[in-house]
Amino acid sequence: MYTDRLNDHSLLEEEYFYKKDRELIDKMHDAEYKKQELLARTAHYHKCGCCGHDMKETVHDDLQFLQCQHCENVQVSMEMLEVMSQGKKLKNLISELQIRKQVEEEEKASA
């Protein structure tokens, strides 16, 4: 009878410590996942999509964009394109790019 209580107590104790260990392991996995995710994001931050070299923030006529130090590729956000779109040609280009994107998405969805 006494040994039965000891066995029950040790099983409860083992279960308790198993749960605590599992929680610690899960926290460690979450922390490692967040660390790896941050490293992956920062590895590509301000890098050229064409050649992979660093891009530098450039300001021209109050417009900010990124320019590659190596191949001079320029990266502009859609918001900045809209600011730049004072002329109709650029507005038409933006509309055309948006239409192409929609068509590509529809083709992917139908495939």
VOMAR-405331 format. One record per atom (N, C-alpha, C, O): residue number from 1; residue in three letters; x, y negated, z negated; atom name. Coordinates in pm, 1 decimal, padded with zeros to 6 digits, m for minus. Example, Ala and Ser with C-alpha at 12.3 -4.5 7.8 and 13.67 -1.06 7.14 Angstrom:
residues 2
1 / ALA / 01319.0 / 00569.0 / m00780.0 / N
1 / ALA / 01230.0 / 00450.0 / m00780.0 / CA
1 / ALA / 01320.0 / 00330.0 / m00780.0 / C
1 / ALA / 01423.6 / 00331.9 / m00846.5 / O
2 / SER / 01285.0 / 00225.0 / m00708.0 / N
2 / SER / 01367.0 / 00106.0 / m00714.0 / CA
2 / SER / 01290.0 / m00003.0 / m00787.0 / C
2 / SER / 01340.9 / m00113.8 / m00803.9 / O
END
This chain:
residues 111
1 / MET / 00080.0 / 00118.6 / 00000.0 / N
1 / MET / 00000.0 / 00000.0 / 00000.0 / CA
1 / MET / 00085.6 / m00126.8 / 00000.0 / C
1 / MET / 00061.3 / m00220.8 / 00075.7 / O
2 / TYR / 00183.6 / m00126.2 / m00085.0 / N
2 / TYR / 00275.3 / m00239.7 / m00090.8 / CA
2 / TYR / 00351.5 / m00254.8 / 00040.8 / C
2 / TYR / 00372.7 / m00366.0 / 00089.2 / O
3 / THR / 00392.2 / m00141.7 / 00097.3 / N
3 / THR / 00466.4 / m00146.6 / 00224.4 / CA
3 / THR / 00377.2 / m00194.5 / 00337.6 / C
3 / THR / 00425.0 / m00259.6 / 00430.4 / O
4 / ASP / 00247.4 / m00162.9 / 00331.2 / N
4 / ASP / 00155.5 / m00212.2 / 00433.7 / CA
4 / ASP / 00148.0 / m00364.6 / 00431.5 / C
4 / ASP / 00145.5 / m00428.4 / 00536.8 / O
5 / ARG / 00144.3 / m00423.1 / 00311.3 / N
5 / ARG / 00140.7 / m00568.5 / 00299.9 / CA
5 / ARG / 00271.3 / m00630.5 / 00350.8 / C
5 / ARG / 00270.4 / m00736.4 / 00413.5 / O
6 / LEU / 00381.4 / m00564.2 / 00323.2 / N
6 / LEU / 00510.4 / m00614.1 / 00371.9 / CA
6 / LEU / 00515.6 / m00610.6 / 00524.3 / C
6 / LEU / 00563.4 / m00703.9 / 00588.9 / O
7 / ASN / 00465.6 / m00501.5 / 00579.3 / N
7 / ASN / 00464.0 / m00490.8 / 00725.6 / CA
7 / ASN / 00375.1 / m00597.5 / 00787.8 / C
7 / ASN / 00411.0 / m00658.1 / 00888.7 / O
8 / ASP / 00257.0 / m00620.4 / 00726.2 / N
8 / ASP / 00167.8 / m00724.3 / 00776.3 / CA
8 / ASP / 00233.5 / m00862.1 / 00766.2 / C
8 / ASP / 00225.1 / m00944.2 / 00857.6 / O
9 / HIS / 00298.8 / m00884.4 / 00652.8 / N
9 / HIS / 00366.8 / m01012.6 / 00631.8 / CA
9 / HIS / 00480.2 / m01031.4 / 00732.9 / C
9 / HIS / 00495.1 / m01140.2 / 00788.7 / O
10 / SER / 00558.5 / m00929.7 / 00756.7 / N
10 / SER / 00669.8 / m00943.2 / 00850.9 / CA
10 / SER / 00618.9 / m00959.6 / 00994.1 / C
10 / SER / 00681.7 / m01029.2 / 01073.8 / O
11 / LEU / 00506.5 / m00896.7 / 01027.9 / N
11 / LEU / 00448.5 / m00915.5 / 01160.5 / CA
11 / LEU / 00400.1 / m01058.7 / 01178.8 / C
11 / LEU / 00420.8 / m01119.0 / 01284.1 / O
12 / LEU / 00335.3 / m01113.0 / 01075.4 / N
12 / LEU / 00290.9 / m01251.4 / 01082.4 / CA
12 / LEU / 00409.8 / m01346.5 / 01092.5 / C
12 / LEU / 00406.1 / m01444.7 / 01166.5 / O
13 / GLU / 00514.7 / m01315.9 / 01017.3 / N
13 / GLU / 00634.4 / m01398.2 / 01020.1 / CA
13 / GLU / 00700.2 / m01392.7 / 01158.4 / C
13 / GLU / 00741.4 / m01495.6 / 01212.2 / O
14 / GLU / 00709.7 / m01274.2 / 01214.4 / N
14 / GLU / 00767.4 / m01260.1 / 01348.2 / CA
14 / GLU / 00685.1 / m01335.5 / 01452.1 / C
14 / GLU / 00740.2 / m01401.8 / 01540.0 / O
15 / GLU / 00554.1 / m01325.0 / 01441.2 / N
15 / GLU / 00466.1 / m01395.2 / 01534.0 / CA
15 / GLU / 00483.0 / m01545.8 / 01521.4 / C
15 / GLU / 00486.9 / m01616.2 / 01622.4 / O
16 / TYR / 00493.0 / m01596.3 / 01398.7 / N
16 / TYR / 00511.7 / m01738.4 / 01374.6 / CA
16 / TYR / 00642.0 / m01787.4 / 01439.0 / C
16 / TYR / 00642.3 / m01887.3 / 01510.9 / O
17 / PHE / 00750.6 / m01717.9 / 01413.3 / N
17 / PHE / 00879.3 / m01759.5 / 01468.0 / CA
17 / PHE / 00886.1 / m01742.5 / 01619.8 / C
17 / PHE / 00953.0 / m01819.5 / 01688.6 / O
18 / TYR / 00816.3 / m01641.1 / 01671.3 / N
18 / TYR / 00808.8 / m01624.6 / 01816.3 / CA
18 / TYR / 00741.5 / m01746.5 / 01879.0 / C
18 / TYR / 00790.0 / m01799.3 / 01979.0 / O
19 / LYS / 00630.6 / m01791.3 / 01821.0 / N
19 / LYS / 00559.8 / m01908.1 / 01873.0 / CA
19 / LYS / 00646.9 / m02033.1 / 01864.5 / C
19 / LYS / 00652.1 / m02111.7 / 01959.1 / O
20 / LYS / 00715.2 / m02051.6 / 01751.8 / N
20 / LYS / 00802.6 / m02168.4 / 01735.8 / CA
20 / LYS / 00916.0 / m02164.8 / 01838.0 / C
20 / LYS / 00947.0 / m02266.7 / 01899.5 / O
21 / ASP / 00977.5 / m02049.1 / 01856.3 / N
21 / ASP / 01084.7 / m02035.7 / 01955.7 / CA
21 / ASP / 01032.4 / m02063.2 / 02096.3 / C
21 / ASP / 01098.8 / m02129.4 / 02176.0 / O
22 / ARG / 00913.3 / m02012.3 / 02126.2 / N
22 / ARG / 00853.9 / m02032.6 / 02257.9 / CA
22 / ARG / 00829.7 / m02181.9 / 02283.8 / C
22 / ARG / 00854.3 / m02231.2 / 02393.9 / O
23 / GLU / 00780.8 / m02253.5 / 02180.5 / N
23 / GLU / 00758.5 / m02397.3 / 02194.3 / CA
23 / GLU / 00889.4 / m02470.4 / 02222.2 / C
23 / GLU / 00894.7 / m02557.8 / 02308.7 / O
24 / LEU / 00994.9 / m02434.7 / 02149.2 / N
24 / LEU / 01125.2 / m02497.7 / 02171.3 / CA
24 / LEU / 01179.0 / m02468.4 / 02310.6 / C
24 / LEU / 01232.4 / m02557.2 / 02377.1 / O
25 / ILE / 01165.0 / m02345.7 / 02354.0 / N
25 / ILE / 01211.4 / m02307.4 / 02487.6 / CA
25 / ILE / 01133.5 / m02383.9 / 02594.2 / C
25 / ILE / 01192.7 / m02431.4 / 02691.1 / O
26 / ASP / 01001.5 / m02396.6 / 02578.0 / N
26 / ASP / 00919.7 / m02471.3 / 02673.5 / CA
26 / ASP / 00960.1 / m02618.6 / 02678.2 / C
26 / ASP / 00966.1 / m02678.3 / 02785.7 / O
27 / LYS / 00988.0 / m02677.3 / 02560.9 / N
27 / LYS / 01032.9 / m02816.2 / 02557.8 / CA
27 / LYS / 01166.4 / m02831.5 / 02629.3 / C
27 / LYS / 01187.4 / m02929.1 / 02701.3 / O
28 / MET / 01255.7 / m02736.8 / 02610.5 / N
28 / MET / 01386.1 / m02741.6 / 02676.6 / CA
28 / MET / 01370.1 / m02729.2 / 02827.8 / C
28 / MET / 01436.9 / m02799.7 / 02903.6 / O
29 / HIS / 01281.1 / m02639.2 / 02871.8 / N
29 / HIS / 01256.1 / m02623.3 / 03015.4 / CA
29 / HIS / 01197.4 / m02751.4 / 03074.8 / C
29 / HIS / 01236.9 / m02794.1 / 03183.3 / O
30 / ASP / 01101.9 / m02812.8 / 03002.1 / N
30 / ASP / 01042.1 / m02937.6 / 03050.0 / CA
30 / ASP / 01147.1 / m03048.1 / 03060.9 / C
30 / ASP / 01149.5 / m03122.4 / 03158.9 / O
31 / ALA / 01233.1 / m03058.4 / 02960.7 / N
31 / ALA / 01337.9 / m03160.9 / 02963.3 / CA
31 / ALA / 01434.5 / m03137.0 / 03079.2 / C
31 / ALA / 01475.9 / m03231.5 / 03146.3 / O
32 / GLU / 01470.1 / m03011.9 / 03102.5 / N
32 / GLU / 01561.2 / m02979.5 / 03212.9 / CA
32 / GLU / 01495.4 / m03007.0 / 03347.1 / C
32 / GLU / 01560.4 / m03057.3 / 03438.7 / O
33 / TYR / 01366.8 / m02974.5 / 03360.1 / N
33 / TYR / 01293.7 / m03001.0 / 03484.3 / CA
33 / TYR / 01290.4 / m03150.4 / 03512.8 / C
33 / TYR / 01315.2 / m03192.4 / 03625.8 / O
34 / LYS / 01259.8 / m03231.9 / 03410.8 / N
34 / LYS / 01255.9 / m03376.7 / 03429.4 / CA
34 / LYS / 01392.8 / m03430.7 / 03467.6 / C
34 / LYS / 01403.6 / m03520.7 / 03550.9 / O
35 / LYS / 01496.6 / m03376.2 / 03407.0 / N
35 / LYS / 01633.0 / m03418.7 / 03438.1 / CA
35 / LYS / 01667.0 / m03386.8 / 03583.0 / C
35 / LYS / 01721.6 / m03471.6 / 03653.6 / O
36 / GLN / 01635.2 / m03265.6 / 03628.3 / N
36 / GLN / 01663.6 / m03225.9 / 03766.4 / CA
36 / GLN / 01582.4 / m03307.8 / 03865.6 / C
36 / GLN / 01632.3 / m03343.4 / 03972.4 / O
37 / GLU / 01457.9 / m03337.9 / 03831.0 / N
37 / GLU / 01373.1 / m03419.2 / 03917.5 / CA
37 / GLU / 01430.6 / m03560.2 / 03932.5 / C
37 / GLU / 01431.9 / m03615.3 / 04042.5 / O
38 / LEU / 01477.7 / m03618.1 / 03823.0 / N
38 / LEU / 01538.5 / m03750.5 / 03827.3 / CA
38 / LEU / 01666.6 / m03750.0 / 03910.1 / C
38 / LEU / 01690.7 / m03842.3 / 03988.0 / O
39 / LEU / 01748.7 / m03646.3 / 03893.5 / N
39 / LEU / 01871.5 / m03634.6 / 03972.0 / CA
39 / LEU / 01841.1 / m03622.9 / 04120.5 / C
39 / LEU / 01910.4 / m03682.0 / 04203.3 / O
40 / ALA / 01737.0 / m03546.1 / 04154.7 / N
40 / ALA / 01700.7 / m03528.9 / 04295.3 / CA
40 / ALA / 01654.1 / m03661.1 / 04355.9 / C
40 / ALA / 01688.5 / m03693.8 / 04469.5 / O
41 / ARG / 01575.2 / m03736.9 / 04278.8 / N
41 / ARG / 01528.6 / m03865.1 / 04329.5 / CA
41 / ARG / 01642.1 / m03965.0 / 04344.9 / C
41 / ARG / 01648.7 / m04035.9 / 04445.3 / O
42 / THR / 01730.8 / m03971.5 / 04247.5 / N
42 / THR / 01838.7 / m04069.5 / 04254.0 / CA
42 / THR / 01944.8 / m04031.8 / 04356.8 / C
42 / THR / 02018.8 / m04118.5 / 04403.3 / O
43 / ALA / 01953.6 / m03905.2 / 04392.8 / N
43 / ALA / 02052.0 / m03864.4 / 04493.6 / CA
43 / ALA / 02019.2 / m03923.3 / 04630.3 / C
43 / ALA / 02108.9 / m03942.7 / 04712.3 / O
44 / HIS / 01891.1 / m03952.1 / 04655.8 / N
44 / HIS / 01848.6 / m04005.1 / 04785.2 / CA
44 / HIS / 01813.8 / m04153.4 / 04780.0 / C
44 / HIS / 01775.7 / m04211.6 / 04881.6 / O
45 / TYR / 01826.3 / m04213.6 / 04665.2 / N
45 / TYR / 01787.8 / m04353.7 / 04647.8 / CA
45 / TYR / 01883.0 / m04444.6 / 04723.5 / C
45 / TYR / 02004.7 / m04436.6 / 04706.8 / O
46 / HIS / 01827.1 / m04530.5 / 04806.4 / N
46 / HIS / 01903.0 / m04625.5 / 04887.6 / CA
46 / HIS / 02003.6 / m04555.2 / 04979.1 / C
46 / HIS / 02115.9 / m04602.7 / 04996.4 / O
47 / LYS / 01963.6 / m04443.5 / 05036.7 / N
47 / LYS / 02047.5 / m04373.1 / 05134.4 / CA
47 / LYS / 01980.4 / m04381.5 / 05270.6 / C
47 / LYS / 01857.8 / m04380.1 / 05281.2 / O
48 / CYS / 02062.1 / m04390.1 / 05373.9 / N
48 / CYS / 02012.7 / m04400.2 / 05510.3 / CA
48 / CYS / 01950.9 / m04268.2 / 05554.6 / C
48 / CYS / 02005.8 / m04161.3 / 05527.6 / O
49 / GLY / 01837.7 / m04275.6 / 05622.1 / N
49 / GLY / 01772.3 / m04156.4 / 05673.3 / CA
49 / GLY / 01841.0 / m04099.2 / 05796.0 / C
49 / GLY / 01821.7 / m03982.2 / 05829.1 / O
50 / CYS / 01920.6 / m04180.1 / 05863.4 / N
50 / CYS / 01988.8 / m04135.0 / 05985.3 / CA
50 / CYS / 02123.8 / m04070.7 / 05954.6 / C
50 / CYS / 02152.2 / m03959.5 / 05998.9 / O
51 / CYS / 02207.5 / m04142.9 / 05877.5 / N
51 / CYS / 02344.8 / m04093.5 / 05857.9 / CA
51 / CYS / 02376.3 / m04057.9 / 05713.0 / C
51 / CYS / 02479.8 / m03996.6 / 05686.6 / O
52 / GLY / 02289.9 / m04094.7 / 05618.6 / N
52 / GLY / 02310.4 / m04057.0 / 05479.5 / CA
52 / GLY / 02399.0 / m04151.6 / 05399.6 / C
52 / GLY / 02421.0 / m04128.9 / 05280.6 / O
53 / HIS / 02449.8 / m04256.4 / 05461.8 / N
53 / HIS / 02533.9 / m04352.7 / 05390.5 / CA
53 / HIS / 02448.6 / m04447.1 / 05305.7 / C
53 / HIS / 02326.0 / m04448.8 / 05317.0 / O
54 / ASP / 02514.8 / m04524.8 / 05221.3 / N
54 / ASP / 02444.2 / m04617.6 / 05133.5 / CA
54 / ASP / 02378.6 / m04729.8 / 05213.3 / C
54 / ASP / 02429.8 / m04775.1 / 05315.7 / O
55 / MET / 02262.8 / m04772.8 / 05162.1 / N
55 / MET / 02193.2 / m04885.5 / 05222.7 / CA
55 / MET / 02200.3 / m05002.8 / 05125.8 / C
55 / MET / 02197.1 / m04984.7 / 05004.0 / O
56 / LYS / 02209.8 / m05122.0 / 05181.0 / N
56 / LYS / 02223.3 / m05243.7 / 05102.4 / CA
56 / LYS / 02097.8 / m05328.1 / 05118.9 / C
56 / LYS / 02045.9 / m05342.7 / 05229.5 / O
57 / GLU / 02049.1 / m05383.8 / 05007.6 / N
57 / GLU / 01934.6 / m05473.4 / 05016.1 / CA
57 / GLU / 01977.4 / m05601.9 / 05084.4 / C
57 / GLU / 02077.6 / m05663.1 / 05047.5 / O
58 / THR / 01900.8 / m05641.8 / 05184.0 / N
58 / THR / 01932.3 / m05761.3 / 05262.2 / CA
58 / THR / 01811.5 / m05853.4 / 05261.2 / C
58 / THR / 01697.6 / m05807.7 / 05271.3 / O
59 / VAL / 01836.1 / m05981.0 / 05249.2 / N
59 / VAL / 01729.0 / m06080.8 / 05252.5 / CA
59 / VAL / 01753.0 / m06170.8 / 05372.2 / C
59 / VAL / 01861.4 / m06226.4 / 05389.7 / O
60 / HIS / 01648.4 / m06184.2 / 05455.2 / N
60 / HIS / 01656.8 / m06269.8 / 05573.3 / CA
60 / HIS / 01524.1 / m06342.5 / 05588.0 / C
60 / HIS / 01419.8 / m06278.8 / 05603.1 / O
61 / ASP / 01526.9 / m06474.1 / 05583.7 / N
61 / ASP / 01404.4 / m06555.3 / 05591.7 / CA
61 / ASP / 01300.5 / m06511.1 / 05488.8 / C
61 / ASP / 01183.7 / m06492.1 / 05522.4 / O
62 / ASP / 01342.7 / m06495.0 / 05364.8 / N
62 / ASP / 01257.0 / m06452.6 / 05253.3 / CA
62 / ASP / 01197.1 / m06313.9 / 05273.0 / C
62 / ASP / 01099.0 / m06280.0 / 05206.9 / O
63 / LEU / 01252.6 / m06234.5 / 05360.4 / N
63 / LEU / 01207.3 / m06097.1 / 05381.9 / CA
63 / LEU / 01315.7 / m06002.6 / 05330.5 / C
63 / LEU / 01433.3 / m06017.3 / 05363.8 / O
64 / GLN / 01275.0 / m05906.4 / 05249.9 / N
64 / GLN / 01370.7 / m05810.2 / 05195.5 / CA
64 / GLN / 01358.8 / m05678.9 / 05270.9 / C
64 / GLN / 01248.7 / m05631.2 / 05298.7 / O
65 / PHE / 01472.8 / m05621.7 / 05303.3 / N
65 / PHE / 01475.5 / m05490.0 / 05365.2 / CA
65 / PHE / 01608.2 / m05423.9 / 05333.1 / C
65 / PHE / 01700.2 / m05488.5 / 05282.9 / O
66 / LEU / 01617.7 / m05295.4 / 05362.0 / N
66 / LEU / 01740.7 / m05219.7 / 05339.6 / CA
66 / LEU / 01812.3 / m05201.3 / 05472.4 / C
66 / LEU / 01749.5 / m05171.6 / 05574.1 / O
67 / GLN / 01942.5 / m05218.8 / 05471.2 / N
67 / GLN / 02021.1 / m05200.4 / 05592.5 / CA
67 / GLN / 02138.7 / m05109.5 / 05561.9 / C
67 / GLN / 02207.9 / m05127.5 / 05461.8 / O
68 / CYS / 02161.1 / m05010.8 / 05649.7 / N
68 / CYS / 02269.8 / m04915.2 / 05632.6 / CA
68 / CYS / 02404.8 / m04984.5 / 05651.4 / C
68 / CYS / 02421.4 / m05068.1 / 05740.3 / O
69 / GLN / 02498.8 / m04949.0 / 05567.6 / N
69 / GLN / 02633.0 / m05006.1 / 05575.5 / CA
69 / GLN / 02713.0 / m04946.0 / 05691.0 / C
69 / GLN / 02811.5 / m05004.1 / 05736.6 / O
70 / HIS / 02669.5 / m04829.0 / 05737.7 / N
70 / HIS / 02746.3 / m04756.9 / 05839.5 / CA
70 / HIS / 02687.9 / m04774.4 / 05980.2 / C
70 / HIS / 02755.9 / m04822.6 / 06070.8 / O
71 / CYS / 02562.4 / m04735.2 / 05997.3 / N
71 / CYS / 02503.1 / m04737.2 / 06131.5 / CA
71 / CYS / 02409.0 / m04855.7 / 06154.9 / C
71 / CYS / 02351.1 / m04869.0 / 06262.7 / O
72 / GLU / 02394.2 / m04940.9 / 06054.4 / N
72 / GLU / 02310.5 / m05060.3 / 06061.6 / CA
72 / GLU / 02162.4 / m05030.6 / 06082.3 / C
72 / GLU / 02087.8 / m05117.0 / 06128.2 / O
73 / ASN / 02120.0 / m04910.5 / 06049.2 / N
73 / ASN / 01978.5 / m04876.0 / 06051.3 / CA
73 / ASN / 01905.6 / m04964.3 / 05949.6 / C
73 / ASN / 01961.2 / m04996.2 / 05844.5 / O
74 / VAL / 01782.7 / m05003.7 / 05979.8 / N
74 / VAL / 01706.1 / m05091.3 / 05891.3 / CA
74 / VAL / 01582.8 / m05016.2 / 05842.2 / C
74 / VAL / 01515.0 / m04948.6 / 05919.6 / O
75 / GLN / 01554.7 / m05028.9 / 05712.8 / N
75 / GLN / 01435.6 / m04969.1 / 05653.5 / CA
75 / GLN / 01348.9 / m05081.9 / 05597.4 / C
75 / GLN / 01393.9 / m05162.6 / 05516.0 / O
76 / VAL / 01223.5 / m05085.2 / 05643.2 / N
76 / VAL / 01132.1 / m05190.9 / 05602.3 / CA
76 / VAL / 01005.2 / m05125.4 / 05550.3 / C
76 / VAL / 00956.6 / m05028.8 / 05609.2 / O
77 / SER / 00951.1 / m05176.7 / 05440.6 / N
77 / SER / 00826.8 / m05122.7 / 05386.7 / CA
77 / SER / 00708.4 / m05172.8 / 05469.5 / C
77 / SER / 00719.0 / m05272.9 / 05540.4 / O
78 / MET / 00596.0 / m05102.4 / 05459.6 / N
78 / MET / 00476.2 / m05143.9 / 05532.3 / CA
78 / MET / 00430.8 / m05282.2 / 05484.4 / C
78 / MET / 00383.2 / m05363.4 / 05563.7 / O
79 / GLU / 00445.7 / m05307.9 / 05356.3 / N
79 / GLU / 00408.8 / m05438.2 / 05301.2 / CA
79 / GLU / 00492.2 / m05549.3 / 05365.8 / C
79 / GLU / 00439.9 / m05655.3 / 05400.4 / O
80 / MET / 00621.1 / m05524.0 / 05381.3 / N
80 / MET / 00708.5 / m05622.7 / 05443.0 / CA
80 / MET / 00675.6 / m05639.3 / 05591.1 / C
80 / MET / 00684.0 / m05749.9 / 05644.6 / O
81 / LEU / 00638.0 / m05529.8 / 05657.6 / N
81 / LEU / 00596.9 / m05540.6 / 05798.2 / CA
81 / LEU / 00473.5 / m05628.7 / 05813.0 / C
81 / LEU / 00462.3 / m05706.8 / 05907.5 / O
82 / GLU / 00381.6 / m05615.0 / 05718.8 / N
82 / GLU / 00261.5 / m05697.9 / 05724.6 / CA
82 / GLU / 00295.6 / m05844.8 / 05705.0 / C
82 / GLU / 00235.0 / m05931.6 / 05767.8 / O
83 / VAL / 00392.4 / m05873.2 / 05618.1 / N
83 / VAL / 00437.0 / m06010.9 / 05598.3 / CA
83 / VAL / 00501.3 / m06063.2 / 05725.4 / C
83 / VAL / 00481.9 / m06178.7 / 05763.1 / O
84 / MET / 00577.7 / m05977.6 / 05790.8 / N
84 / MET / 00647.5 / m06016.5 / 05913.1 / CA
84 / MET / 00552.0 / m06031.5 / 06031.8 / C
84 / MET / 00587.3 / m06091.7 / 06133.2 / O
85 / SER / 00433.5 / m05977.8 / 06018.9 / N
85 / SER / 00343.6 / m05967.2 / 06134.5 / CA
85 / SER / 00266.9 / m06095.8 / 06161.7 / C
85 / SER / 00144.3 / m06094.1 / 06173.1 / O
86 / GLN / 00336.7 / m06204.3 / 06171.8 / N
86 / GLN / 00269.8 / m06329.7 / 06206.3 / CA
86 / GLN / 00239.9 / m06334.3 / 06355.4 / C
86 / GLN / 00145.8 / m06401.0 / 06398.4 / O
87 / GLY / 00319.4 / m06263.7 / 06433.5 / N
87 / GLY / 00294.1 / m06255.3 / 06577.1 / CA
87 / GLY / 00207.0 / m06135.2 / 06607.7 / C
87 / GLY / 00207.9 / m06037.2 / 06533.2 / O
88 / LYS / 00131.5 / m06141.6 / 06716.8 / N
88 / LYS / 00039.3 / m06033.7 / 06751.5 / CA
88 / LYS / 00111.0 / m05906.6 / 06794.0 / C
88 / LYS / 00057.8 / m05797.2 / 06775.1 / O
89 / LYS / 00231.2 / m05918.4 / 06851.3 / N
89 / LYS / 00302.4 / m05799.1 / 06896.5 / CA
89 / LYS / 00333.0 / m05706.2 / 06780.8 / C
89 / LYS / 00316.7 / m05584.8 / 06792.7 / O
90 / LEU / 00377.2 / m05761.8 / 06668.8 / N
90 / LEU / 00409.2 / m05678.7 / 06553.8 / CA
90 / LEU / 00283.1 / m05618.0 / 06493.7 / C
90 / LEU / 00284.7 / m05503.0 / 06449.8 / O
91 / LYS / 00175.2 / m05693.4 / 06491.3 / N
91 / LYS / 00048.2 / m05639.2 / 06441.7 / CA
91 / LYS / 00003.5 / m05521.0 / 06527.9 / C
91 / LYS / m00042.7 / m05419.4 / 06476.1 / O
92 / ASN / 00017.9 / m05535.4 / 06660.1 / N
92 / ASN / m00018.7 / m05426.2 / 06749.8 / CA
92 / ASN / 00069.7 / m05304.3 / 06725.4 / C
92 / ASN / 00022.2 / m05190.8 / 06730.2 / O
93 / LEU / 00198.5 / m05327.9 / 06699.0 / N
93 / LEU / 00290.0 / m05217.7 / 06671.7 / CA
93 / LEU / 00249.8 / m05144.2 / 06544.0 / C
93 / LEU / 00249.6 / m05021.2 / 06539.7 / O
94 / ILE / 00216.0 / m05220.2 / 06440.5 / N
94 / ILE / 00172.6 / m05158.9 / 06314.6 / CA
94 / ILE / 00046.9 / m05075.8 / 06336.8 / C
94 / ILE / 00037.4 / m04963.2 / 06287.8 / O
95 / SER / m00048.6 / m05130.0 / 06409.5 / N
95 / SER / m00171.9 / m05056.5 / 06437.7 / CA
95 / SER / m00141.8 / m04928.3 / 06514.4 / C
95 / SER / m00197.3 / m04822.5 / 06484.7 / O
96 / GLU / m00053.7 / m04938.9 / 06613.0 / N
96 / GLU / m00017.5 / m04821.6 / 06693.0 / CA
96 / GLU / 00049.9 / m04715.6 / 06606.5 / C
96 / GLU / 00021.3 / m04596.7 / 06620.4 / O
97 / LEU / 00139.3 / m04758.2 / 06517.4 / N
97 / LEU / 00206.8 / m04662.8 / 06428.8 / CA
97 / LEU / 00107.5 / m04594.6 / 06335.0 / C
97 / LEU / 00118.3 / m04474.7 / 06309.5 / O
98 / GLN / 00010.9 / m04670.8 / 06283.8 / N
98 / GLN / m00090.1 / m04613.0 / 06196.3 / CA
98 / GLN / m00178.4 / m04514.5 / 06271.7 / C
98 / GLN / m00214.5 / m04410.0 / 06217.7 / O
99 / ILE / m00213.3 / m04546.4 / 06394.7 / N
99 / ILE / m00294.8 / m04455.4 / 06477.0 / CA
99 / ILE / m00217.4 / m04327.2 / 06504.6 / C
99 / ILE / m00272.7 / m04217.7 / 06494.5 / O
100 / ARG / m00088.6 / m04340.3 / 06539.7 / N
100 / ARG / m00006.4 / m04221.0 / 06563.9 / CA
100 / ARG / m00000.3 / m04132.8 / 06441.0 / C
100 / ARG / m00007.2 / m04010.3 / 06450.9 / O
101 / LYS / 00012.8 / m04195.5 / 06325.0 / N
101 / LYS / 00018.7 / m04119.3 / 06200.3 / CA
101 / LYS / m00111.9 / m04043.1 / 06177.7 / C
101 / LYS / m00110.1 / m03926.3 / 06139.0 / O
102 / GLN / m00224.3 / m04109.0 / 06201.9 / N
102 / GLN / m00353.6 / m04043.4 / 06186.0 / CA
102 / GLN / m00368.5 / m03927.2 / 06282.7 / C
102 / GLN / m00418.3 / m03821.2 / 06244.8 / O
103 / VAL / m00326.0 / m03945.7 / 06407.0 / N
103 / VAL / m00335.1 / m03839.7 / 06507.3 / CA
103 / VAL / m00247.8 / m03720.6 / 06466.5 / C
103 / VAL / m00289.9 / m03605.5 / 06478.3 / O
104 / GLU / m00126.5 / m03748.7 / 06418.5 / N
104 / GLU / m00037.4 / m03640.3 / 06374.9 / CA
104 / GLU / m00097.0 / m03564.3 / 06257.7 / C
104 / GLU / m00088.6 / m03441.6 / 06252.6 / O
105 / GLU / m00157.9 / m03636.8 / 06162.6 / N
105 / GLU / m00220.5 / m03572.6 / 06047.6 / CA
105 / GLU / m00337.7 / m03484.9 / 06091.4 / C
105 / GLU / m00356.5 / m03375.4 / 06038.4 / O
106 / GLU / m00416.9 / m03532.9 / 06188.3 / N
106 / GLU / m00529.9 / m03455.1 / 06239.1 / CA
106 / GLU / m00481.3 / m03330.1 / 06312.7 / C
106 / GLU / m00542.5 / m03223.8 / 06302.4 / O
107 / GLU / m00371.5 / m03343.2 / 06386.7 / N
107 / GLU / m00317.0 / m03227.2 / 06456.9 / CA
107 / GLU / m00265.1 / m03123.1 / 06357.5 / C
107 / GLU / m00282.8 / m03002.9 / 06377.7 / O
108 / LYS / m00201.6 / m03169.2 / 06251.4 / N
108 / LYS / m00153.2 / m03076.5 / 06147.3 / CA
108 / LYS / m00269.2 / m03007.1 / 06078.2 / C
108 / LYS / m00262.7 / m02888.0 / 06047.9 / O
109 / ALA / m00376.1 / m03083.2 / 06053.4 / N
109 / ALA / m00492.1 / m03026.8 / 05985.7 / CA
109 / ALA / m00563.3 / m02923.2 / 06072.7 / C
109 / ALA / m00615.3 / m02824.0 / 06021.5 / O
110 / SER / m00565.7 / m02946.3 / 06204.0 / N
110 / SER / m00634.9 / m02852.4 / 06292.8 / CA
110 / SER / m00548.6 / m02729.1 / 06323.3 / C
110 / SER / m00601.3 / m02626.5 / 06366.3 / O
111 / ALA / m00421.0 / m02737.7 / 06302.4 / N
111 / ALA / m00331.3 / m02624.8 / 06332.6 / CA
111 / ALA / m00335.1 / m02517.9 / 06226.6 / C
111 / ALA / m00265.3 / m02417.1 / 06238.0 / O
END
